[in-house]
């Protein structure tokens, strides 16, 4: 099946396309923030999905051009099946990462429902997942400096014309707004944090688990920027190669500056890349290099990373061909705006009778944000964390009609709902973790996100 392809203007800052298409519902940007290498090659923008599915407060809401419906989701399995049914069977050949198909997010609480049978609390007025079936995409190739508009043959004619008109009326770049009142404050005090970590370490000493990823939440209930303004400001302050902006409608949005991939599928070749091991950066070049070396030499951080590598090998073993799983890269250093990370790579071959959604389900939620073993770590998280995670530690993903699939882990991410903005930060807790160090690390990871006006 042939795609319609149009060459258009290339924009150095892809978030400006969000301004161009702002009037389209459920606008989405998958933003590599121009990182070097393959991880920074593409930006993907789309909007106005043909089908739209959400889960919130136990209700599945479905919408297309001719109908709307709401049904009770009695099990997580039922909700996963609803996502699977959105997929369209088209035979499309393309080298683009995304040329139409499913795109959206699944939240951590939905993953907890899948793993533990515990229904999402609905604490925030925000979906537990939202997935659209999109029929067009704007794809920017940063290696080539090109932009393409692609339309599937069944894309609505009026929508196609609207998208082209908006591109043709491309306006000058708007200046990002600045607001001094968007500081997010911690909702967990140090005393409560210490008590929770002590309980986690008691479980570790008792042999319940080896590692638990513990997080705390930050909030601002009177935000004075729109979610789009916030995203444009934050992508400059703390870019991430798996960043994303998803407009969910009703004044709700997911803002993600994630550095971490959950899992990718390229023609059956599966790649998972967990992050585990973090150290703050320094503006002094010699000190920064010393810090990076300290992380590379840290037996504690490497042990944490290895636990998650083993966990992911097990997860991938549920959907990959026997004997195909291997670890080509272990404890590689990756450097970001504010921290150095240790990143490993696990590869495998997806079984031919399984889909991208099967792959997502096998790995979700990611082991790097739960702990090991996964199920027991998630039970301890449920017991010790004072606030639900909502979309945080979930996954933004796409499953393109040409078979390509990629999914992030929504760390370094914020939930915007109405005038409220929430962010989470955390880290892996082991038997030799120092509580105050872990507390500082949880803030360091998101410092630029929760106080980006620089006060």
Secondary structure, 3 states (H helix, E strand, C coil): CCCEEEEECCCCCCCHHHHHCCCCCCCEEEECCCCCCHHHCEEEEECCCCEEEEEECCEEEEEECCCEEEEECCCHHHHHHHHHHCCCCCCCCCCCCCCCEEEEEECHHHHHHHHHCCCCCCCCCCCCEEEEEECEEEEEECCCCEEEEEECCCCCHHHHHHHHHHHHCCCCCCCCCCCCCCCCEECCCHHHHHHHHHHHHHHHHCCCCCEEEEEEEEEECCCCCCHHHHHHHHHHHCCCCEEEEEEEECCEEEEEEECCEEEEEECCEEEEECEEEEEECCCCHHHHHHHHHHHHHCHHHHHHHHHHHHHHHHHHCCCECCCCCEEEEEEEEEECCCEEEEEEEEEEEECCCCCHHHHHHHHCCCHHHCEECHHHHHHHHHHHCCCCCCCCCCEEEEEECCCCEEEECCCCEEEEECCEEEEEEEEEECCCCCHHHHHHHHHHCCHHHHCCCCC
